[in-house]
Amino acid sequence: MTTHRIGTQEEWLKERLELLKAEKELTRQSDELARQRQQLPWVPVTQDYRFMTEAGEAKLADLFQGRSQLLVYHFMFGPDYTAGCPSCSSIADGFNGIAVHLANHDVLLTAVSLAPLEKLVAFKKRMGWSFPWASSLGCDFNFDFCASYTEEQQRNGLEYNFTREPQQEWRDGKPGGGEVAEFEFATMCGVNTPTYLRQRPGMSAFIQEGGTVYHTYSTYSRGVDSLWGMYPWLDRAPLGRNEEGGVWWRHHDQYETASNQTAPCCQPAERA
């Protein structure tokens, strides 16, 4: 027997119309935020970043592939990882369907990671993805755009999501240290927790105009939630995100090997 509040159609419609007012206000706020993003100053990118792509070595300007706008997803896949971050992988599962539309609207969507290209290509094949994915190994791109950190930065406290994180003392209570979810995800990536957390998720936007590439926007942490295709759907499902019991997602080819497990598998780390 359900414990949720039961009502009549008339009661539902009355409350739904009240909710509609709030939804419309949120839509207007979202439109205003989009306008403010587009009004941010453009910062010239002066560093000579070099990437490895499936087409060979490329400069940042080459990643545009002839478009004027470039959207980069900072995919958590470090040099020591054996697989991409499960959360980033879940987000990237939605890229194939939209990348072609963006590419035909003067916007190139690509992922960039610090892992060597051969690892990215192998994982991309495993996941069945077709969107572009570049390796920034050997250049400072990931570090400059707050997607990768050194061991020293991690020990001393690093700057992420425009906030300085405190110095991290890894606990010994969990294998590899860290929160349970962090350990679970690190294990899925074949590394320990500190190594896993030296990579961070985010996205950055660039534009190319008059022969100059400009950085226009970046967002991190829960700022990428709105890019995560499953969340807008879950936010409209009867039970919402339903994550009180823990993190439930994994690489999309691992659900069967987990015996179709649908119950939460671990406690989530706090997300700012």
C-alpha positions in Angstrom: 0.0 0.0 0.0 1.4 3.4 -1.0 2.3 5.9 1.7 2.3 8.8 -0.8 -0.5 11.4 -0.5 -3.6 10.4 -2.6 -5.9 12.9 -4.2 -8.6 13.6 -6.8 -8.0 14.7 -10.3 -9.4 18.1 -9.3 -6.9 18.4 -6.4 -4.1 17.3 -8.7 -4.9 19.9 -11.4 -5.2 22.7 -8.9 -1.7 21.9 -7.4 -0.3 21.3 -10.9 -1.3 24.7 -12.0 0.4 26.2 -9.0 3.5 24.2 -9.8 3.4 25.4 -13.4 3.8 29.0 -12.2 7.0 28.0 -10.4 8.2 26.0 -13.5 7.7 29.0 -15.8 9.6 31.2 -13.4 12.5 28.7 -13.3 12.5 28.7 -17.1 12.7 32.5 -17.2 15.6 32.4 -14.7 17.3 29.8 -16.8 16.9 32.0 -19.9 18.4 34.9 -18.0 21.3 32.8 -16.8 22.0 31.7 -20.4 22.1 35.4 -21.4 24.5 36.2 -18.6 26.8 33.3 -19.7 26.9 34.7 -23.2 27.8 38.2 -21.8 30.9 37.0 -20.0 34.1 38.5 -21.4 36.1 36.4 -23.9 39.6 35.5 -22.8 42.2 34.9 -25.5 43.9 31.5 -25.2 47.6 32.2 -25.7 49.1 28.8 -24.8 50.1 26.5 -27.6 48.2 23.4 -26.4 48.8 20.2 -28.4 46.5 17.3 -28.4 46.5 13.8 -29.8 43.4 12.8 -31.8 42.5 9.9 -34.0 43.5 12.2 -37.0 46.9 13.0 -35.5 48.4 15.9 -33.5 46.1 18.9 -33.2 46.2 22.4 -31.8 43.2 23.7 -29.9 42.1 25.5 -33.0 42.1 22.2 -34.9 39.6 20.7 -32.5 36.9 23.1 -33.8 37.0 21.1 -37.1 35.9 24.2 -39.1 33.2 25.4 -36.7 33.4 28.7 -34.9 32.4 27.3 -31.5 33.9 24.4 -29.4 32.3 22.7 -26.4 34.8 20.6 -24.4 33.7 18.0 -21.9 36.4 17.4 -19.3 36.1 13.6 -19.1 37.7 12.0 -16.0 40.1 9.5 -17.5 43.6 9.8 -16.1 46.8 8.2 -17.4 46.6 5.4 -14.9 42.9 4.7 -15.4 41.8 1.4 -17.0 38.3 2.7 -17.8 36.6 6.1 -17.9 34.8 7.5 -14.8 31.3 5.9 -14.6 29.6 9.3 -14.0 31.4 10.9 -17.0 30.6 7.8 -19.1 26.9 8.1 -18.2 27.0 11.8 -19.3 28.9 10.9 -22.5 26.3 8.2 -23.4 24.1 11.2 -24.5 26.7 12.8 -26.7 26.3 10.6 -29.8 22.8 11.7 -30.5 23.4 15.4 -30.2 26.9 15.8 -31.5 25.8 15.6 -35.1 23.1 18.3 -34.6 25.6 20.6 -32.9 28.1 20.0 -35.6 25.5 21.2 -38.2 24.8 24.2 -36.0 28.4 25.6 -36.0 29.2 23.9 -32.7 31.7 21.1 -32.2 31.3 18.9 -29.2 34.4 16.9 -28.0 35.7 15.2 -24.9 39.2 15.8 -23.7 41.1 13.6 -21.1 44.6 13.3 -19.8 44.9 9.6 -20.6 46.9 8.5 -23.7 44.9 8.3 -26.9 45.1 4.6 -27.2 43.2 4.2 -23.9 40.6 6.6 -25.0 40.1 4.9 -28.4 39.8 1.5 -26.8 37.3 2.7 -24.2 35.4 4.6 -26.9 35.1 1.4 -29.0 34.0 -0.5 -25.9 31.2 2.0 -25.2 30.1 2.3 -28.8 30.7 6.1 -29.0 31.5 8.1 -32.1 32.0 11.7 -30.8 35.5 13.2 -31.0 37.8 12.5 -28.0 41.2 14.1 -27.7 44.1 13.3 -25.3 45.8 16.3 -23.7 48.7 14.1 -22.3 51.9 16.1 -22.4 50.4 19.6 -22.4 48.9 21.8 -19.6 45.4 22.0 -21.0 43.7 19.8 -18.3 45.7 21.5 -15.5 45.0 25.0 -16.7 41.3 24.3 -17.0 40.9 22.7 -13.6 40.3 19.2 -14.9 43.5 17.5 -13.6 45.8 18.0 -10.6 49.2 16.9 -9.4 49.8 14.9 -6.3 51.3 18.0 -4.7 48.3 20.1 -5.4 46.1 17.3 -4.0 48.1 17.2 -0.8 48.2 21.0 -0.3 44.6 21.7 -1.2 43.5 22.4 -4.8 41.3 25.0 -6.6 38.3 23.3 -8.1 34.9 24.7 -9.0 36.2 28.2 -8.3 36.7 27.2 -4.6 39.8 26.2 -2.7 39.4 22.7 -1.3 41.1 22.0 2.0 44.2 19.8 2.4 43.0 16.2 2.1 44.1 13.7 4.6 43.1 10.3 3.3 41.4 8.1 5.8 42.5 4.5 6.3 39.0 3.3 7.1 38.2 2.5 3.5 40.3 0.6 1.0 42.2 3.3 -0.8 40.8 6.0 1.4 38.0 8.5 0.6 34.2 8.1 0.7 32.6 4.8 -0.2 31.3 6.1 -3.6 34.7 7.5 -4.5 36.3 4.2 -3.7 33.7 2.3 -5.7 34.2 4.6 -8.8 38.0 4.5 -8.4 37.8 0.7 -8.4 35.7 0.7 -11.6 38.5 2.8 -13.1 41.3 0.5 -11.9 43.0 3.0 -9.6 43.0 4.0 -5.9 40.9 6.9 -4.6 43.5 9.7 -4.6 44.5 8.8 -8.1 40.9 8.8 -9.2 40.3 12.2 -7.7 43.2 13.9 -9.4 40.9 14.1 -12.4 37.7 16.2 -12.1 34.6 16.7 -14.4 33.6 19.9 -16.1 33.0 21.6 -19.4 34.5 24.5 -21.1 33.4 26.6 -24.1 35.5 28.3 -26.7 35.0 30.5 -29.8 37.3 31.2 -32.7 37.1 34.6 -34.3 39.6 36.5 -36.4 42.2 33.8 -36.0 42.1 33.9 -32.2 40.6 31.3 -29.9 38.8 32.7 -26.8 37.8 30.9 -23.7 34.2 32.0 -22.9 32.8 29.7 -20.1 33.5 26.8 -17.8 31.5 24.9 -15.2 32.3 22.1 -12.8 31.0 19.7 -10.2 27.2 19.9 -10.1 27.4 22.5 -12.9 27.4 19.6 -15.3 24.2 18.1 -13.9 22.1 19.9 -16.5 24.2 18.3 -19.2 23.6 14.8 -17.8 20.7 13.5 -20.0 19.2 11.1 -17.4 18.7 13.7 -14.7 16.1 15.9 -16.3 14.1 12.7 -16.9 14.5 11.5 -13.3 13.5 14.9 -12.0 10.2 14.3 -13.6 9.8 10.6 -12.6 7.5 9.9 -9.6 10.3 9.1 -7.3 12.7 11.7 -8.6 16.4 10.9 -8.5 15.8 8.4 -5.8 19.5 8.4 -4.6 19.0 8.4 -0.9 20.4 4.9 -0.6 23.5 5.6 -2.7 25.0 5.9 -6.2 23.3 3.5 -8.6 24.8 4.0 -12.1 27.7 2.3 -13.7 29.2 1.8 -17.2 26.3 0.9 -19.4 27.8 -2.4 -20.4 28.1 -3.5 -16.7 24.5 -3.7 -15.7 24.1 -7.3 -16.9 27.3 -8.4 -15.2 25.9 -6.9 -12.0 23.0 -9.4 -12.1 20.6 -6.6 -13.2 21.1 -5.0 -9.8 18.8 -2.0 -9.5 19.3 -1.3 -5.8 21.8 1.4 -4.8 25.3 0.0 -4.6 27.1 2.5 -2.4 26.8 5.8 -0.5 27.4 8.9 -2.6 30.0 11.4 -1.9 28.8 14.9 -1.1 28.5 16.9 -4.2 28.9 20.7 -4.0 
